[in-house]
């Protein structure tokens, strides 16, 4: 909470968090949608609206340091990000019988981290181009870069579909990127603790997160129920790209298969 002499940062129009009510038996299933690094809930909203239209209860939080300015992001920590995800999860869990967690890029990292620390609570993971590390050459210089400059070239809007722009920062906050690297390391170390069902959607061509991230995740989790879906017509922000309808439709079917009460035609006793 801001102090008495501090003001709450103004959220960019379109970057607001969203909470969409469910209906019918499907509403007893919650889905938490977590956006990526330097991004905002805008990248997850179409997916959330599709899930809500199918009856699920949906929430898309705004992560600390996001949706305002890259300077705010540099002042945030990975502990604040994980805490925000956990708080949003608990809110959904209080309203629903089960909660699935979905994430894009760093949102996928945060979703996976939650499933590691609370394996008995997460009903399933839906991950789109999840990030665990990077092979970019400039990443090796990040500690030096972060000391020299607070921002770097942006990573947003890696989208193949013409005319679509992600609402995200126009600069990469380097100190926040160091926080993300720490989150990656923690998450990689505990992948074997993930036991929830996992479906991973990953793009063949991704200019932000290398596809090998998804391969490592699927090979390392402790889950016995894993699904891989390869996206051939999207770049990194696939939730806003050409393959978005496939992600949305496959995710609905996948969740229903793992949520007996959410299947069409069922009734709650």
Secondary structure as UniProt FT lines:
FT   TURN            4..5
FT   TURN            13..14
FT   STRAND          18..20
FT   HELIX           25..28
FT   STRAND          29..34
FT   TURN            37..38
FT   HELIX           42..53
FT   TURN            54..55
FT   STRAND          57..60
FT   TURN            64..65
FT   HELIX           70..74
FT   HELIX           78..95
FT   STRAND          98..104
FT   HELIX           106..117
FT   TURN            118..121
FT   STRAND          122..128
FT   HELIX           137..141
FT   HELIX           142..148
FT   STRAND          151..152
FT   TURN            162..163
FT   STRAND          172..173
FT   HELIX           174..189
FT   HELIX           191..193
FT   STRAND          197..203
FT   HELIX           212..220
FT   STRAND          226..231
FT   HELIX           238..240
FT   TURN            242..243
FT   HELIX           244..257
FT   HELIX           260..262
FT   TURN            264..265
//
